Amino acid sequence: MRIMRSDTVKIGGKSVKVRKITVAQWRELFTVIETLPQVLLTVITAAPAERLPYLVVAIEKSISDVVNVVSVLTELDADWIENNASVDELVEFFVETARVNNFGEMLKNVRGVLTQAGPKAEMAAGQDAS
């Protein structure tokens, strides 16, 4: 898959736009995925040198989820994607989607919120037990 512009990639010979994922699309994604969230979390949290091998295993373990996610985000038919797209095209689409949606920064922010909330929640629970 070649990047044609900063916001367009090719999947199975078709140009698709890489966009921000809307709240409505997030909701739809949660209805079509099964194993992908845990597998992606493993890939994202892996050491940088280990991410590629983890990604290859993730794709193999959750190829149906990958196809369904790409279908939701591109509005291409899942069967068409399965019969026309290559794995490297789907990986490139995910990479560009992660970049456009700034997933790395989002995860850092979520970790920061959870870290800040963790000790306060533990203290509150300890005070309630007294």
N, C-alpha and C positions, 0 to 999 in steps of 0.2 A: 504494500500500500504506500503510495507516495502522497506526501502532503502537497496539495495544490496551492492552497493559501493557508494562512495561519488558522483558519476556521473550517477548512474543507479537507476531507480525506476520501479515498476511493475504497469502496467495498464491493467486491465482485464486479468491478468495472463501472459501478455507479458512484457518482459523487454524492457525498452526504455531508451535511453541515454538522460541525461539532459545536454544541451549545451548552449553556448553563442548564443544569437540571432543575426544573421547576418543582415546586412542592407537589403539584398534581402528578408529575412524573415519578417522584419519589414514592408516592402512595401506590401508583400503578406497579412500580418495580417490586415493591414488597409483596404484591400478589403473584408475581411470576417467578420468584426466585426461591430456591430451597437451600442449597448448600453454599452458594456463592458468598454470602456475607462472612462466614467464618473463614473460608478459604482465602478471601481477599484480605481479611484482617491479618492472617498469618503472613501473607506476602508483604503487606505494608509494614508490619512490625519486624520483619526479618532484617538482619544486618544487610547493608547495601550489597555486599559481595554475594550474598545468598539469595537475593530477590529473584533473579532470573530462573534458577532451578525451581524455586518455590512456585513461580508463575507458571512454568510449564506443567508442573504437577497439578496446580489449581485449574488450569484449562482442561486437562484431561479428566479430572474428577467432577468438573461442573460444566461441561460443554453445553448441555441443554440450557442451563441457567445463563451462560454467556450469550448464547444465541437469542434467548428471550429478552435479555437486557438490551442487546444491540437492536433488536426489533422495536422495543418500546422507545428507545432513544432516537432511532432513525426513521421510524414508521415504515421500515421495510418488512415484508412478510418473513416470519421465522423460517418457514420451509424454503423460501428463496435464499435466505442467508445461508442456511445449512448446505444447500446445493451449489452455491455460487461463490461464497466467500472463503478465503483462506484463513488459517489460524493467524498468520502474521498480520493480516489486515485487521482482524478483530483485536489483536493485541495493540496494534497501533491506534485503533479507535479508542480503546480503553486508556492508553497513555495520554492521548490528546484530550480526552474527556476529563481525566484526572487533572491535567494541567489547566484546562479552561475553568474547571470548577474549584481549583486550588485545594484539592483534597489534603495535601500535606499540611497546609496552614490550618485547615479546618480540624484535622486530627490533633494538632498541637493545642488548639484552643479548647477542644473537648477535654483533652487530658488535663489542661490547666484548670478548667472548671471542676472536673472530678477531683483533682488533687486538693483544690481549695475547699470543696464541699466535704471531702472525706473526714478530716479531723473535726470539723464543726458538727457533722452528723454524729460522729462517735462521742463527742463531748455531750451533745444534747441527749443521746441515748443513755449515757452514764449518769446524767443529772436526773433523768426520769426514773432511773432504777433506785436512786437514793431515797 
